[in-house]
C-alpha cells in the first residue's frame, strides 16, 4: 500500500546557549550582531579542548571582529552538521545565501565551545 500525502514542514527550534553545537553558533552570531566581540570570544576554546587564555583571546579579537563585519545582520540560511567525534562537531553554516563559514565545535565538560572558524 502506498500513501501519498504532502510533506510536512517541521522546523527545529534551537536555543541560543552552550547546550548544543548549533546553540553555541547561534549565541556567537547574536553577540556578533550586537557588536559585542568580547562576549563572542567567551564561547571560543582552543583545539586541545580547553578555554582560551586571555592572550589567545587578544590575538583572535581582530579576526573575530572581521568575521563579524562579514556576517552581521545576515540570517543563517543553511546549516550542515558533521560529527567528528562524541565531543567534536563541524557545522558548515551559510549566511544570507552568500557567505559560508565552517565552525568546529568542541564540548568541554557539559558546555559546547567554538574551537575554529574557517571561511570557504
C-alpha positions in Angstrom: 0.0 0.0 0.0 1.3 3.4 -0.9 0.1 6.5 0.9 0.6 9.9 -0.9 0.5 13.0 1.2 2.1 16.4 1.3 5.4 16.7 3.2 5.2 18.3 6.5 7.4 21.3 7.2 9.0 20.7 10.5 11.4 23.2 11.9 13.6 22.5 14.9 13.9 25.4 17.3 17.4 25.8 18.7 18.1 27.8 21.8 21.0 30.3 21.9 23.0 28.6 24.6 26.0 26.4 25.0 24.0 23.2 25.4 24.4 22.2 21.8 26.8 22.9 18.9 24.1 24.7 16.9 23.1 26.7 20.0 26.7 27.9 20.6 26.9 29.1 16.9 23.6 31.0 17.4 24.9 32.5 20.6 28.1 33.6 18.8 26.1 35.1 16.0 23.8 37.0 18.3 26.8 38.5 20.1 28.4 39.4 16.8 25.2 41.0 15.7 25.2 43.1 18.9 28.7 44.2 18.0 30.0 42.6 21.3 33.2 40.9 20.2 34.3 40.3 23.8 31.2 38.3 24.6 31.5 36.4 21.4 35.1 35.4 22.4 33.7 33.9 25.6 32.3 30.9 23.6 35.7 30.3 22.0 38.0 27.5 23.0 41.3 26.0 21.8 41.7 23.0 19.7 43.0 21.0 22.6 39.7 21.3 24.5 40.5 24.0 27.0 39.1 27.5 27.3 41.2 30.2 25.7 43.8 32.1 27.6 43.5 35.9 27.7 46.5 36.4 25.4 44.9 34.0 22.9 41.6 35.9 23.0 43.5 39.2 22.4 45.3 37.6 19.4 42.0 36.5 17.9 40.0 39.6 18.6 40.7 41.4 15.3 39.9 38.2 13.2 36.6 37.7 15.0 35.7 41.4 14.5 36.5 41.0 10.8 34.3 37.9 10.5 31.6 39.8 12.4 31.6 42.5 9.8 31.0 39.9 7.1 28.1 38.1 8.8 26.4 40.9 10.8 22.7 41.1 10.2 22.7 38.2 7.8 20.3 35.3 8.5 21.5 31.7 8.8 20.1 30.2 5.6 21.6 26.7 5.8 23.5 24.6 8.2 25.0 21.1 7.8 26.4 19.2 10.8 29.3 16.7 10.6 30.0 14.7 13.7 33.8 14.2 14.1 33.7 12.5 17.5 31.4 12.4 20.5 32.8 15.7 21.7 33.6 17.4 18.4 31.3 18.5 15.6 31.8 20.6 12.5 29.0 23.0 11.3 29.0 24.4 7.8 26.9 27.4 8.1 25.6 29.6 5.3 24.8 33.3 5.9 22.4 35.1 3.7 22.9 32.6 0.8 26.2 34.3 0.1 28.9 33.6 2.7 29.7 30.2 4.2 31.7 29.7 7.4 32.7 26.4 9.0 32.6 26.3 12.8 34.4 23.4 14.6 32.8 23.0 18.0 34.1 21.1 21.0 32.4 20.0 24.2 34.3 20.8 27.4 32.6 19.3 30.5 28.9 19.8 29.6 29.2 23.0 27.5 29.9 23.5 23.8 32.6 26.0 22.6 33.8 27.1 19.1 37.4 25.9 18.6 37.9 27.0 15.0 36.2 29.2 12.4 37.2 28.9 8.7 36.0 30.6 5.6 35.1 28.8 2.4 
